[in-house]
Amino acid sequence: MTGKAPVRNDWTVEEVQALFDLPFNDLMFNAQTVHRQYFNPNEVQVSTLLSIKTGACPEDCKYCPQSGHYNTGLEKERLMKVDKVLEKARQAKASGSTRFCMGAAWKHPADKDMPYVVDMVKQVKALGLETCMTLGMLDEGKADQLADAGLDYYNHNLDTSPEFYDKIITTRTFQDRLDTLQNVRDSGMKICSGGILGMGETATDRIGLLRQLANMSVQPESVPINMLVKVKGTPMENVEDLDHLTFIRTIAVARIMMPASHVRLSAGRESMSDEMQAMTFFAGANSIFYGDCLLTTPNPETNRDLQLFKRLGINPEQRISVDDDVQEAAIIKDLQKQQDSKHFYEV
């Protein structure tokens, strides 16, 4: 660790405030300096997110179109069949993703659903992809089942600060989220946890969110930073837009506070210009979701991402063994056949 910024778990409010208060150029320089100590600055980890069960969630998260509490026009879907999930996973791998994330609109997974999600994990891993799931709250037993199946990451966002949390969600507590993350960590899986900016929170709330994440006994390996996607029918459809420089500052502060974590530029990218995305990469973001949809909200099309990467000289981070040419050609040929299948699932 010599020469690297230390990974700390004791950040104070005053220290984080001081980072946010830095002149923009100084903050960006500091963030980029820390980023280069831990990562290749010209590589971005690429993940694909698939909704394996959509809508009718009993939670009342005020930002979410999948909540059963709001009328957003979202069509409800049952749990996707394993073979359809595998079709999407093969497509994701052929497009350059190294991690396949599967999300279900549940308060927590039911016992009857666990065999199916466990099978999904095993079969997606067999394709050579890293696996991630977000299924709501987990108790110790279900966390252990997923870990035993080989799940690499579990996503469970804190969303916002403890102080602002009950203004956003009332059907589960902030402590419920912390308990799930502890169960995930105790099972041996890696943690993916971040938050959403632009929900009407204060600057103090953004500090509180980052402190909660950075001061965990082991920092999350993956930290998604989302910008609110305002969906008609949710209580947040008319919330005031977040200043883009504030969003970029938050990415930079997250990079400095969690130097060894992948900081993911997540939801909200569709509304970001190429120039803004480039600034977030310079601020230390080094992970994205690839593809045209994030669960139920739009995302820049894969081709646009590839074009931006080419213009910026960025390459997808390679975290898995690369198939040989014969295997890769077989995968692409198989995908072309599946594109015409009536069983191909679009989200």
Disulfide bonds with the S-S distance in Angstrom:
none
